[in-house]
Amino acid sequence: MKNSTTLLFAFGLALLLTGCFQHTYTIGAGAPDGELVYKQWHHHWLFGLIRPKLQDRVDVAKECSSDDATIHERVSFLNGVIDVLIGIIYSPTTVTITCGNGVEADVELSVEDIEETVGDARFLRAVEDLAPERLSEVEAALADRR
């Protein structure tokens, strides 16, 4: 009974002492809240020292049609449990990739549409808040157009 209690205590202590890690890689503008396109375990060997083979790595350009992606590699709780049990040989991580939607729009505005937008008081307030040094240029351009 004492041996099983000691073993259970040692296992519990080892489980509590395991730490989780996380790496985040951002491509382009990133897409932390984007569409999840990939979620797989990646296999590492000998305490995680030997990484996946090159052919097992993910080609983000194939997974994401846009140039914006976020890659998370982390040790989940289940990954950590497996690592504690057989970490000498095998240490898994969970890799997820989220992509931006890559939506772009070509907008064609007429001169009247542009004048209406630029002349709107809300646009002028936005310029004043975001780029106050440019407000005089916008007002001068509006005055020239009138």
QUIVENNOR-V189905 format. One record per backbone hydrogen bond with DSSP energy under -1.0 kcal/mol. NH is the residue of the N-H (numbers start at 1). CO is the residue of the C=O. If there is no record, write none. Layout:
NH/CO
NH/CO
//
This chain:
5/1
6/2
7/3
8/4
9/5
10/6
11/7
12/8
13/9
14/10
15/11
16/12
17/13
23/73
25/71
27/69
30/27
34/31
35/99
37/97
38/97
40/95
42/93
45/50
46/89
47/87
49/46
50/45
56/53
57/54
63/59
64/60
69/27
70/98
71/25
72/96
73/23
74/94
75/21
80/76
81/77
82/78
83/79
84/80
85/81
86/82
87/83
89/86
90/86
91/44
93/42
94/74
95/40
96/72
97/38
98/70
99/35
100/68
114/110
115/111
116/112
117/113
118/114
119/115
124/120
125/121
126/122
127/123
128/124
129/125
130/126
131/127
134/131
138/134
139/135
140/136
141/137
142/138
143/139
144/140
145/141
146/142
//
